[in-house]
Amino acid sequence: MNAMRVCLMGIALALSPAPALADVYRWVDEDGVVHFSDEPRDGAERIEVQEPATVRLPRPQSSRASAANGGQEDDDRDEAAGYERFAIASPTEEQTIQSAPGEVPVSLSLEPALRQGHRIRLLLDGSPADVSPSRSLQATLGPLDRGPHTLAAEVTDASGRVRARTETVTFYLHRPSVNLPSRQGN
């Protein structure tokens, strides 16, 4: 029960939006239950909460520049210009995820919303993931092997061209060992 409470609190912290980042404090009570709060208290340690990796896309050139080239590139640029921010909100860089079934929840942030005809593709360890959210900003990867993994996401248009890409995030998956089944909480 205590491990589940800690795990749920960790997920809630990881899925918090970047502007809500504030000081977070952790402490263990006399029963061994781990607590988290945004208010300090005696015996609590301050935890560093990192911002998610983000990518800022360049603004399109002015219409004068596109008129100079006959408007040829204007359509391509206009198609790509729709995204100002695309990032992996969860898992965060260097995050350790504990999951017995090897499942990893993925949460993305995209501003503005996904354009008509565009899709999202996840890249796990450099290759397209078996499960991609397609039009949703949420997905669950798995089952994955324990150890380090890299994750990136791309927005593609109807012809498969990449229109936006997040920075690559490295995370670590811990799973209980099948070699030591008697160890609890492994």
GUSE-347903 format. One record per residue: residue number from 1; residue in one letter; z, y, x of N, C-alpha, C in turn. Coordinates in nm, 2 decimals. Layout:
# GUSE-347903
+------+------+--------+--------+--------+--------+--------+--------+--------+--------+--------+
: resi : resn :    npz :    npy :    npx :   capz :   capy :   capx :    cpz :    cpy :    cpx :
+------+------+--------+--------+--------+--------+--------+--------+--------+--------+--------+
:  NUM :    A :      Z :      Y :      X :      Z :      Y :      X :      Z :      Y :      X :
...
+------+------+--------+--------+--------+--------+--------+--------+--------+--------+--------+
This chain:
# GUSE-347903
+------+------+--------+--------+--------+--------+--------+--------+--------+--------+--------+
: resi : resn :    npz :    npy :    npx :   capz :   capy :   capx :    cpz :    cpy :    cpx :
+------+------+--------+--------+--------+--------+--------+--------+--------+--------+--------+
:    1 :    M :   0.00 :  -0.12 :   0.08 :   0.00 :   0.00 :   0.00 :   0.00 :   0.13 :   0.09 :
:    2 :    N :   0.08 :   0.13 :   0.19 :   0.09 :   0.24 :   0.28 :  -0.04 :   0.27 :   0.36 :
:    3 :    A :  -0.10 :   0.16 :   0.40 :  -0.23 :   0.17 :   0.48 :  -0.33 :   0.22 :   0.38 :
:    4 :    M :  -0.33 :   0.18 :   0.26 :  -0.43 :   0.23 :   0.16 :  -0.41 :   0.38 :   0.14 :
:    5 :    R :  -0.29 :   0.43 :   0.13 :  -0.26 :   0.57 :   0.11 :  -0.31 :   0.65 :   0.22 :
:    6 :    V :  -0.29 :   0.60 :   0.35 :  -0.33 :   0.67 :   0.47 :  -0.48 :   0.67 :   0.47 :
:    7 :    C :  -0.55 :   0.56 :   0.44 :  -0.69 :   0.56 :   0.44 :  -0.75 :   0.65 :   0.34 :
:    8 :    L :  -0.70 :   0.66 :   0.22 :  -0.75 :   0.75 :   0.11 :  -0.73 :   0.89 :   0.15 :
:    9 :    M :  -0.62 :   0.92 :   0.22 :  -0.59 :   1.06 :   0.26 :  -0.69 :   1.10 :   0.37 :
:   10 :    G :  -0.72 :   1.00 :   0.46 :  -0.82 :   1.03 :   0.57 :  -0.96 :   1.05 :   0.51 :
:   11 :    I :  -1.00 :   0.97 :   0.41 :  -1.13 :   0.99 :   0.35 :  -1.13 :   1.13 :   0.28 :
:   12 :    A :  -1.02 :   1.16 :   0.21 :  -1.02 :   1.29 :   0.14 :  -1.03 :   1.41 :   0.24 :
:   13 :    L :  -0.97 :   1.40 :   0.36 :  -0.98 :   1.50 :   0.46 :  -1.12 :   1.50 :   0.52 :
:   14 :    A :  -1.18 :   1.39 :   0.54 :  -1.31 :   1.38 :   0.60 :  -1.42 :   1.44 :   0.50 :
:   15 :    L :  -1.40 :   1.42 :   0.37 :  -1.50 :   1.47 :   0.28 :  -1.47 :   1.62 :   0.23 :
:   16 :    S :  -1.37 :   1.68 :   0.28 :  -1.34 :   1.82 :   0.25 :  -1.45 :   1.91 :   0.30 :
:   17 :    P :  -1.49 :   2.01 :   0.23 :  -1.60 :   2.09 :   0.28 :  -1.55 :   2.18 :   0.39 :
:   18 :    A :  -1.64 :   2.22 :   0.48 :  -1.60 :   2.29 :   0.60 :  -1.52 :   2.42 :   0.57 :
:   19 :    P :  -1.55 :   2.50 :   0.47 :  -1.48 :   2.62 :   0.45 :  -1.33 :   2.60 :   0.42 :
:   20 :    A :  -1.30 :   2.48 :   0.37 :  -1.16 :   2.44 :   0.33 :  -1.08 :   2.40 :   0.45 :
:   21 :    L :  -1.14 :   2.40 :   0.57 :  -1.07 :   2.35 :   0.69 :  -0.95 :   2.45 :   0.71 :
:   22 :    A :  -0.83 :   2.39 :   0.73 :  -0.71 :   2.47 :   0.75 :  -0.62 :   2.38 :   0.84 :
:   23 :    D :  -0.51 :   2.43 :   0.87 :  -0.41 :   2.35 :   0.95 :  -0.37 :   2.23 :   0.86 :
:   24 :    V :  -0.37 :   2.11 :   0.92 :  -0.32 :   1.99 :   0.86 :  -0.21 :   1.93 :   0.94 :
:   25 :    Y :  -0.11 :   1.89 :   0.87 :   0.01 :   1.83 :   0.94 :   0.03 :   1.69 :   0.89 :
:   26 :    R :   0.08 :   1.61 :   0.98 :   0.11 :   1.46 :   0.96 :   0.25 :   1.43 :   0.99 :
:   27 :    W :   0.32 :   1.35 :   0.91 :   0.45 :   1.30 :   0.94 :   0.48 :   1.17 :   0.88 :
:   28 :    V :   0.57 :   1.10 :   0.93 :   0.61 :   0.97 :   0.88 :   0.75 :   0.98 :   0.83 :
:   29 :    D :   0.78 :   0.94 :   0.70 :   0.91 :   0.95 :   0.64 :   1.00 :   0.83 :   0.68 :
:   30 :    E :   1.12 :   0.83 :   0.64 :   1.22 :   0.73 :   0.68 :   1.18 :   0.59 :   0.63 :
:   31 :    D :   1.09 :   0.57 :   0.54 :   1.04 :   0.44 :   0.49 :   0.91 :   0.40 :   0.56 :
:   32 :    G :   0.87 :   0.48 :   0.66 :   0.75 :   0.45 :   0.74 :   0.62 :   0.49 :   0.67 :
:   33 :    V :   0.62 :   0.57 :   0.56 :   0.51 :   0.61 :   0.49 :   0.45 :   0.74 :   0.56 :
:   34 :    V :   0.32 :   0.74 :   0.59 :   0.26 :   0.85 :   0.65 :   0.22 :   0.95 :   0.54 :
:   35 :    H :   0.25 :   1.08 :   0.57 :   0.21 :   1.19 :   0.48 :   0.13 :   1.29 :   0.55 :
:   36 :    F :   0.04 :   1.36 :   0.47 :  -0.04 :   1.47 :   0.52 :  -0.01 :   1.59 :   0.43 :
:   37 :    S :  -0.02 :   1.71 :   0.49 :   0.00 :   1.83 :   0.41 :  -0.06 :   1.95 :   0.48 :
:   38 :    D :  -0.09 :   2.06 :   0.41 :  -0.14 :   2.18 :   0.47 :  -0.02 :   2.27 :   0.50 :
:   39 :    E :   0.10 :   2.23 :   0.48 :   0.22 :   2.31 :   0.51 :   0.30 :   2.24 :   0.61 :
:   40 :    P :   0.34 :   2.32 :   0.72 :   0.43 :   2.25 :   0.82 :   0.57 :   2.22 :   0.77 :
:   41 :    R :   0.63 :   2.12 :   0.84 :   0.76 :   2.08 :   0.81 :   0.83 :   2.02 :   0.93 :
:   42 :    D :   0.96 :   2.01 :   0.93 :   1.02 :   1.95 :   1.05 :   0.97 :   1.81 :   1.08 :
:   43 :    G :   0.94 :   1.79 :   1.21 :   0.90 :   1.66 :   1.26 :   0.75 :   1.63 :   1.23 :
:   44 :    A :   0.67 :   1.73 :   1.18 :   0.53 :   1.71 :   1.15 :   0.45 :   1.75 :   1.27 :
:   45 :    E :   0.34 :   1.68 :   1.29 :   0.25 :   1.71 :   1.40 :   0.13 :   1.77 :   1.34 :
:   46 :    R :   0.07 :   1.88 :   1.41 :  -0.05 :   1.94 :   1.37 :  -0.17 :   1.86 :   1.41 :
:   47 :    I :  -0.27 :   1.84 :   1.32 :  -0.38 :   1.76 :   1.34 :  -0.50 :   1.85 :   1.35 :
:   48 :    E :  -0.59 :   1.83 :   1.45 :  -0.71 :   1.90 :   1.47 :  -0.82 :   1.84 :   1.37 :
:   49 :    V :  -0.87 :   1.93 :   1.28 :  -0.97 :   1.88 :   1.19 :  -1.10 :   1.95 :   1.24 :
:   50 :    Q :  -1.20 :   1.87 :   1.27 :  -1.33 :   1.93 :   1.32 :  -1.43 :   1.96 :   1.21 :
:   51 :    E :  -1.51 :   2.06 :   1.23 :  -1.62 :   2.09 :   1.14 :  -1.73 :   1.99 :   1.15 :
:   52 :    P :  -1.80 :   1.96 :   1.04 :  -1.91 :   1.86 :   1.05 :  -2.03 :   1.92 :   1.13 :
:   53 :    A :  -2.10 :   1.83 :   1.19 :  -2.22 :   1.87 :   1.26 :  -2.32 :   1.93 :   1.17 :
:   54 :    T :  -2.38 :   2.05 :   1.20 :  -2.48 :   2.11 :   1.11 :  -2.60 :   2.15 :   1.19 :
:   55 :    V :  -2.71 :   2.17 :   1.11 :  -2.83 :   2.21 :   1.17 :  -2.88 :   2.34 :   1.09 :
:   56 :    R :  -2.91 :   2.44 :   1.16 :  -2.97 :   2.56 :   1.10 :  -3.12 :   2.56 :   1.12 :
:   57 :    L :  -3.19 :   2.57 :   1.02 :  -3.34 :   2.56 :   1.03 :  -3.39 :   2.71 :   1.04 :
:   58 :    P :  -3.50 :   2.73 :   1.12 :  -3.55 :   2.86 :   1.14 :  -3.61 :   2.92 :   1.01 :
:   59 :    R :  -3.61 :   3.05 :   1.00 :  -3.67 :   3.11 :   0.89 :  -3.82 :   3.11 :   0.90 :
:   60 :    P :  -3.90 :   3.11 :   0.80 :  -4.04 :   3.11 :   0.81 :  -4.09 :   3.24 :   0.86 :
:   61 :    Q :  -4.21 :   3.25 :   0.92 :  -4.27 :   3.37 :   0.96 :  -4.30 :   3.46 :   0.84 :
:   62 :    S :  -4.32 :   3.58 :   0.86 :  -4.36 :   3.67 :   0.76 :  -4.49 :   3.64 :   0.70 :
:   63 :    S :  -4.52 :   3.69 :   0.58 :  -4.65 :   3.67 :   0.52 :  -4.77 :   3.74 :   0.60 :
:   64 :    R :  -4.73 :   3.84 :   0.68 :  -4.84 :   3.91 :   0.76 :  -4.89 :   3.81 :   0.87 :
:   65 :    A :  -4.80 :   3.73 :   0.93 :  -4.84 :   3.64 :   1.03 :  -4.92 :   3.53 :   0.97 :
:   66 :    S :  -4.89 :   3.48 :   0.85 :  -4.97 :   3.38 :   0.79 :  -5.10 :   3.43 :   0.74 :
:   67 :    A :  -5.11 :   3.56 :   0.71 :  -5.24 :   3.62 :   0.67 :  -5.33 :   3.62 :   0.79 :
:   68 :    A :  -5.27 :   3.64 :   0.91 :  -5.35 :   3.65 :   1.03 :  -5.42 :   3.52 :   1.06 :
:   69 :    N :  -5.36 :   3.40 :   1.02 :  -5.42 :   3.27 :   1.05 :  -5.49 :   3.22 :   0.93 :
:   70 :    G :  -5.52 :   3.30 :   0.83 :  -5.59 :   3.26 :   0.72 :  -5.51 :   3.19 :   0.61 :
:   71 :    G :  -5.38 :   3.19 :   0.62 :  -5.29 :   3.13 :   0.53 :  -5.29 :   2.98 :   0.54 :
:   72 :    Q :  -5.35 :   2.92 :   0.65 :  -5.36 :   2.78 :   0.67 :  -5.22 :   2.71 :   0.69 :
:   73 :    E :  -5.14 :   2.77 :   0.77 :  -5.01 :   2.72 :   0.80 :  -4.90 :   2.76 :   0.70 :
:   74 :    D :  -4.94 :   2.85 :   0.61 :  -4.84 :   2.91 :   0.52 :  -4.79 :   2.80 :   0.42 :
:   75 :    D :  -4.88 :   2.71 :   0.38 :  -4.84 :   2.60 :   0.29 :  -4.74 :   2.51 :   0.35 :
:   76 :    D :  -4.77 :   2.47 :   0.48 :  -4.68 :   2.38 :   0.55 :  -4.54 :   2.45 :   0.58 :
:   77 :    R :  -4.55 :   2.57 :   0.62 :  -4.42 :   2.64 :   0.65 :  -4.34 :   2.67 :   0.53 :
:   78 :    D :  -4.41 :   2.70 :   0.42 :  -4.34 :   2.72 :   0.29 :  -4.27 :   2.59 :   0.24 :
:   79 :    E :  -4.33 :   2.48 :   0.26 :  -4.28 :   2.35 :   0.22 :  -4.15 :   2.32 :   0.30 :
:   80 :    A :  -4.15 :   2.35 :   0.43 :  -4.04 :   2.32 :   0.52 :  -3.93 :   2.43 :   0.51 :
:   81 :    A :  -3.96 :   2.55 :   0.46 :  -3.87 :   2.66 :   0.47 :  -3.75 :   2.65 :   0.37 :
:   82 :    G :  -3.76 :   2.55 :   0.28 :  -3.66 :   2.55 :   0.17 :  -3.52 :   2.51 :   0.20 :
:   83 :    Y :  -3.50 :   2.46 :   0.33 :  -3.36 :   2.41 :   0.36 :  -3.30 :   2.50 :   0.47 :
:   84 :    E :  -3.18 :   2.55 :   0.43 :  -3.11 :   2.64 :   0.53 :  -3.01 :   2.56 :   0.60 :
:   85 :    R :  -2.95 :   2.45 :   0.54 :  -2.84 :   2.38 :   0.60 :  -2.86 :   2.23 :   0.56 :
:   86 :    F :  -2.85 :   2.14 :   0.66 :  -2.86 :   2.00 :   0.63 :  -2.76 :   1.93 :   0.73 :
:   87 :    A :  -2.66 :   1.86 :   0.68 :  -2.56 :   1.81 :   0.77 :  -2.50 :   1.68 :   0.72 :
:   88 :    I :  -2.44 :   1.60 :   0.81 :  -2.36 :   1.48 :   0.77 :  -2.22 :   1.53 :   0.76 :
:   89 :    A :  -2.17 :   1.53 :   0.64 :  -2.03 :   1.57 :   0.62 :  -1.93 :   1.46 :   0.65 :
:   90 :    S :  -1.97 :   1.33 :   0.63 :  -1.89 :   1.22 :   0.66 :  -1.98 :   1.10 :   0.69 :
:   91 :    P :  -1.96 :   1.02 :   0.79 :  -1.85 :   1.03 :   0.89 :  -1.87 :   1.15 :   0.98 :
:   92 :    T :  -1.76 :   1.20 :   1.04 :  -1.77 :   1.31 :   1.13 :  -1.79 :   1.26 :   1.28 :
:   93 :    E :  -1.82 :   1.34 :   1.37 :  -1.85 :   1.31 :   1.51 :  -1.72 :   1.24 :   1.57 :
:   94 :    E :  -1.74 :   1.13 :   1.63 :  -1.63 :   1.05 :   1.70 :  -1.53 :   1.00 :   1.60 :
:   95 :    Q :  -1.56 :   0.99 :   1.47 :  -1.46 :   0.94 :   1.37 :  -1.45 :   0.79 :   1.39 :
:   96 :    T :  -1.33 :   0.74 :   1.37 :  -1.30 :   0.59 :   1.37 :  -1.28 :   0.55 :   1.22 :
:   97 :    I :  -1.35 :   0.46 :   1.18 :  -1.34 :   0.41 :   1.04 :  -1.29 :   0.27 :   1.04 :
:   98 :    Q :  -1.19 :   0.24 :   0.96 :  -1.13 :   0.11 :   0.95 :  -1.18 :   0.05 :   0.82 :
:   99 :    S :  -1.26 :  -0.06 :   0.82 :  -1.31 :  -0.12 :   0.70 :  -1.32 :  -0.27 :   0.72 :
:  100 :    A :  -1.25 :  -0.35 :   0.65 :  -1.26 :  -0.49 :   0.66 :  -1.40 :  -0.54 :   0.62 :
:  101 :    P :  -1.46 :  -0.49 :   0.51 :  -1.59 :  -0.54 :   0.48 :  -1.70 :  -0.48 :   0.57 :
:  102 :    G :  -1.67 :  -0.38 :   0.65 :  -1.77 :  -0.32 :   0.74 :  -1.85 :  -0.22 :   0.66 :
:  103 :    E :  -1.80 :  -0.16 :   0.56 :  -1.87 :  -0.06 :   0.48 :  -1.83 :   0.08 :   0.52 :
:  104 :    V :  -1.93 :   0.17 :   0.53 :  -1.91 :   0.31 :   0.58 :  -1.97 :   0.40 :   0.47 :
:  105 :    P :  -1.88 :   0.48 :   0.41 :  -1.93 :   0.58 :   0.31 :  -1.99 :   0.70 :   0.38 :
:  106 :    V :  -2.11 :   0.74 :   0.34 :  -2.18 :   0.85 :   0.40 :  -2.19 :   0.96 :   0.30 :
:  107 :    S :  -2.16 :   1.08 :   0.34 :  -2.17 :   1.20 :   0.25 :  -2.25 :   1.31 :   0.33 :
:  108 :    L :  -2.35 :   1.36 :   0.26 :  -2.44 :   1.46 :   0.32 :  -2.42 :   1.60 :   0.25 :
:  109 :    S :  -2.45 :   1.71 :   0.32 :  -2.46 :   1.84 :   0.26 :  -2.59 :   1.90 :   0.28 :
:  110 :    L :  -2.65 :   1.95 :   0.18 :  -2.79 :   2.01 :   0.18 :  -2.79 :   2.14 :   0.10 :
:  111 :    E :  -2.84 :   2.24 :   0.16 :  -2.85 :   2.37 :   0.09 :  -2.99 :   2.43 :   0.12 :
:  112 :    P :  -3.06 :   2.47 :   0.02 :  -3.04 :   2.45 :  -0.12 :  -3.07 :   2.30 :  -0.16 :
:  113 :    A :  -3.06 :   2.27 :  -0.28 :  -3.08 :   2.13 :  -0.33 :  -3.21 :   2.07 :  -0.29 :
:  114 :    L :  -3.22 :   1.94 :  -0.29 :  -3.34 :   1.87 :  -0.25 :  -3.46 :   1.91 :  -0.34 :
:  115 :    R :  -3.57 :   1.94 :  -0.28 :  -3.69 :   1.99 :  -0.35 :  -3.76 :   1.87 :  -0.42 :
:  116 :    Q :  -3.83 :   1.90 :  -0.52 :  -3.91 :   1.80 :  -0.60 :  -4.00 :   1.73 :  -0.50 :
:  117 :    G :  -4.01 :   1.60 :  -0.50 :  -4.10 :   1.52 :  -0.42 :  -4.04 :   1.49 :  -0.28 :
:  118 :    H :  -3.92 :   1.54 :  -0.25 :  -3.86 :   1.51 :  -0.12 :  -3.76 :   1.40 :  -0.14 :
:  119 :    R :  -3.74 :   1.33 :  -0.03 :  -3.64 :   1.21 :  -0.03 :  -3.56 :   1.22 :   0.10 :
:  120 :    I :  -3.44 :   1.16 :   0.09 :  -3.35 :   1.15 :   0.20 :  -3.36 :   1.01 :   0.26 :
:  121 :    R :  -3.36 :   1.00 :   0.40 :  -3.37 :   0.88 :   0.47 :  -3.26 :   0.88 :   0.57 :
:  122 :    L :  -3.18 :   0.77 :   0.58 :  -3.07 :   0.76 :   0.68 :  -3.12 :   0.68 :   0.80 :
:  123 :    L :  -3.08 :   0.72 :   0.92 :  -3.12 :   0.65 :   1.04 :  -2.99 :   0.60 :   1.10 :
:  124 :    L :  -2.98 :   0.47 :   1.10 :  -2.86 :   0.41 :   1.16 :  -2.90 :   0.35 :   1.29 :
:  125 :    D :  -2.83 :   0.39 :   1.40 :  -2.86 :   0.34 :   1.53 :  -3.01 :   0.36 :   1.57 :
:  126 :    G :  -3.07 :   0.47 :   1.52 :  -3.21 :   0.51 :   1.55 :  -3.31 :   0.45 :   1.46 :
:  127 :    S :  -3.28 :   0.36 :   1.37 :  -3.37 :   0.29 :   1.28 :  -3.34 :   0.33 :   1.14 :
:  128 :    P :  -3.44 :   0.33 :   1.05 :  -3.41 :   0.35 :   0.91 :  -3.31 :   0.25 :   0.85 :
:  129 :    A :  -3.21 :   0.30 :   0.78 :  -3.10 :   0.22 :   0.73 :  -3.16 :   0.14 :   0.61 :
:  130 :    D :  -3.10 :   0.02 :   0.59 :  -3.14 :  -0.06 :   0.47 :  -3.11 :   0.01 :   0.34 :
:  131 :    V :  -3.01 :   0.09 :   0.34 :  -2.98 :   0.16 :   0.22 :  -2.99 :   0.31 :   0.25 :
:  132 :    S :  -3.07 :   0.38 :   0.18 :  -3.09 :   0.52 :   0.20 :  -3.06 :   0.59 :   0.06 :
:  133 :    P :  -3.00 :   0.70 :   0.06 :  -2.96 :   0.76 :  -0.07 :  -3.08 :   0.81 :  -0.15 :
:  134 :    S :  -3.20 :   0.82 :  -0.09 :  -3.32 :   0.86 :  -0.16 :  -3.31 :   1.01 :  -0.21 :
:  135 :    R :  -3.24 :   1.03 :  -0.32 :  -3.23 :   1.16 :  -0.38 :  -3.08 :   1.20 :  -0.39 :
:  136 :    S :  -2.99 :   1.11 :  -0.36 :  -2.85 :   1.14 :  -0.37 :  -2.80 :   1.18 :  -0.23 :
:  137 :    L :  -2.69 :   1.26 :  -0.23 :  -2.62 :   1.30 :  -0.10 :  -2.51 :   1.20 :  -0.07 :
:  138 :    Q :  -2.50 :   1.09 :  -0.14 :  -2.39 :   0.99 :  -0.11 :  -2.46 :   0.85 :  -0.09 :
:  139 :    A :  -2.40 :   0.77 :   0.00 :  -2.45 :   0.64 :   0.02 :  -2.34 :   0.56 :   0.09 :
:  140 :    T :  -2.35 :   0.43 :   0.08 :  -2.26 :   0.34 :   0.15 :  -2.34 :   0.25 :   0.24 :
:  141 :    L :  -2.31 :   0.25 :   0.37 :  -2.38 :   0.16 :   0.46 :  -2.29 :   0.03 :   0.48 :
:  142 :    G :  -2.36 :  -0.08 :   0.50 :  -2.28 :  -0.20 :   0.53 :  -2.34 :  -0.32 :   0.47 :
:  143 :    P :  -2.29 :  -0.43 :   0.52 :  -2.19 :  -0.45 :   0.62 :  -2.24 :  -0.42 :   0.76 :
:  144 :    L :  -2.16 :  -0.35 :   0.84 :  -2.20 :  -0.32 :   0.97 :  -2.11 :  -0.40 :   1.07 :
:  145 :    D :  -2.16 :  -0.42 :   1.19 :  -2.08 :  -0.49 :   1.29 :  -1.98 :  -0.38 :   1.35 :
:  146 :    R :  -1.87 :  -0.43 :   1.40 :  -1.77 :  -0.34 :   1.46 :  -1.83 :  -0.28 :   1.58 :
:  147 :    G :  -1.77 :  -0.16 :   1.62 :  -1.82 :  -0.09 :   1.74 :  -1.88 :   0.04 :   1.71 :
:  148 :    P :  -1.94 :   0.10 :   1.81 :  -2.00 :   0.23 :   1.79 :  -2.13 :   0.23 :   1.72 :
:  149 :    H :  -2.16 :   0.33 :   1.64 :  -2.29 :   0.34 :   1.57 :  -2.33 :   0.49 :   1.57 :
:  150 :    T :  -2.46 :   0.52 :   1.56 :  -2.51 :   0.65 :   1.55 :  -2.57 :   0.66 :   1.41 :
:  151 :    L :  -2.56 :   0.79 :   1.35 :  -2.61 :   0.81 :   1.22 :  -2.68 :   0.95 :   1.22 :
:  152 :    A :  -2.80 :   0.95 :   1.16 :  -2.87 :   1.08 :   1.13 :  -2.93 :   1.07 :   1.00 :
:  153 :    A :  -2.98 :   1.18 :   0.94 :  -3.05 :   1.18 :   0.81 :  -3.17 :   1.27 :   0.82 :
:  154 :    E :  -3.27 :   1.24 :   0.74 :  -3.39 :   1.32 :   0.74 :  -3.43 :   1.35 :   0.60 :
:  155 :    V :  -3.49 :   1.46 :   0.57 :  -3.55 :   1.49 :   0.45 :  -3.70 :   1.48 :   0.47 :
:  156 :    T :  -3.77 :   1.39 :   0.39 :  -3.91 :   1.37 :   0.41 :  -3.98 :   1.42 :   0.28 :
:  157 :    D :  -4.11 :   1.46 :   0.29 :  -4.19 :   1.50 :   0.18 :  -4.26 :   1.38 :   0.12 :
:  158 :    A :  -4.34 :   1.40 :   0.02 :  -4.41 :   1.29 :  -0.05 :  -4.51 :   1.22 :   0.05 :
:  159 :    S :  -4.56 :   1.28 :   0.15 :  -4.65 :   1.22 :   0.25 :  -4.57 :   1.15 :   0.36 :
:  160 :    G :  -4.44 :   1.16 :   0.36 :  -4.36 :   1.10 :   0.47 :  -4.33 :   1.19 :   0.59 :
:  161 :    R :  -4.37 :   1.31 :   0.58 :  -4.35 :   1.41 :   0.69 :  -4.20 :   1.45 :   0.69 :
:  162 :    V :  -4.14 :   1.46 :   0.81 :  -4.00 :   1.50 :   0.82 :  -3.99 :   1.65 :   0.80 :
:  163 :    R :  -3.91 :   1.70 :   0.70 :  -3.90 :   1.84 :   0.67 :  -3.77 :   1.90 :   0.73 :
:  164 :    A :  -3.67 :   1.81 :   0.74 :  -3.54 :   1.86 :   0.80 :  -3.47 :   1.73 :   0.85 :
:  165 :    R :  -3.38 :   1.76 :   0.95 :  -3.31 :   1.65 :   1.01 :  -3.17 :   1.69 :   1.06 :
:  166 :    T :  -3.07 :   1.61 :   1.03 :  -2.94 :   1.65 :   1.08 :  -2.92 :   1.62 :   1.23 :
:  167 :    E :  -2.81 :   1.66 :   1.28 :  -2.78 :   1.62 :   1.42 :  -2.73 :   1.48 :   1.41 :
:  168 :    T :  -2.74 :   1.40 :   1.52 :  -2.69 :   1.27 :   1.52 :  -2.54 :   1.27 :   1.54 :
:  169 :    V :  -2.47 :   1.18 :   1.46 :  -2.33 :   1.17 :   1.47 :  -2.30 :   1.03 :   1.52 :
:  170 :    T :  -2.20 :   1.02 :   1.61 :  -2.15 :   0.89 :   1.66 :  -2.02 :   0.86 :   1.59 :
:  171 :    F :  -2.00 :   0.74 :   1.53 :  -1.88 :   0.70 :   1.47 :  -1.85 :   0.56 :   1.52 :
:  172 :    Y :  -1.72 :   0.52 :   1.50 :  -1.67 :   0.39 :   1.55 :  -1.62 :   0.31 :   1.43 :
:  173 :    L :  -1.66 :   0.18 :   1.42 :  -1.62 :   0.10 :   1.31 :  -1.52 :  -0.01 :   1.36 :
:  174 :    H :  -1.40 :  -0.01 :   1.30 :  -1.31 :  -0.12 :   1.33 :  -1.30 :  -0.21 :   1.21 :
:  175 :    R :  -1.30 :  -0.34 :   1.24 :  -1.29 :  -0.44 :   1.14 :  -1.18 :  -0.54 :   1.19 :
:  176 :    P :  -1.11 :  -0.60 :   1.10 :  -1.01 :  -0.71 :   1.14 :  -1.08 :  -0.82 :   1.21 :
:  177 :    S :  -1.01 :  -0.88 :   1.31 :  -1.07 :  -0.98 :   1.39 :  -1.06 :  -1.12 :   1.31 :
:  178 :    V :  -1.17 :  -1.19 :   1.31 :  -1.16 :  -1.33 :   1.25 :  -1.10 :  -1.42 :   1.34 :
:  179 :    N :  -1.08 :  -1.38 :   1.47 :  -1.02 :  -1.47 :   1.57 :  -0.87 :  -1.47 :   1.56 :
:  180 :    L :  -0.81 :  -1.37 :   1.50 :  -0.67 :  -1.35 :   1.49 :  -0.63 :  -1.33 :   1.34 :
:  181 :    P :  -0.66 :  -1.43 :   1.25 :  -0.63 :  -1.40 :   1.11 :  -0.48 :  -1.39 :   1.08 :
:  182 :    S :  -0.39 :  -1.43 :   1.16 :  -0.25 :  -1.42 :   1.13 :  -0.20 :  -1.28 :   1.15 :
:  183 :    R :  -0.27 :  -1.19 :   1.23 :  -0.23 :  -1.05 :   1.25 :  -0.25 :  -0.97 :   1.13 :
:  184 :    Q :  -0.15 :  -0.91 :   1.08 :  -0.16 :  -0.82 :   0.96 :  -0.20 :  -0.68 :   1.01 :
:  185 :    G :  -0.28 :  -0.61 :   0.94 :  -0.31 :  -0.47 :   0.97 :  -0.40 :  -0.46 :   1.09 :
:  186 :    N :  -0.47 :  -0.57 :   1.13 :  -0.55 :  -0.57 :   1.25 :  -0.68 :  -0.49 :   1.23 :
+------+------+--------+--------+--------+--------+--------+--------+--------+--------+--------+
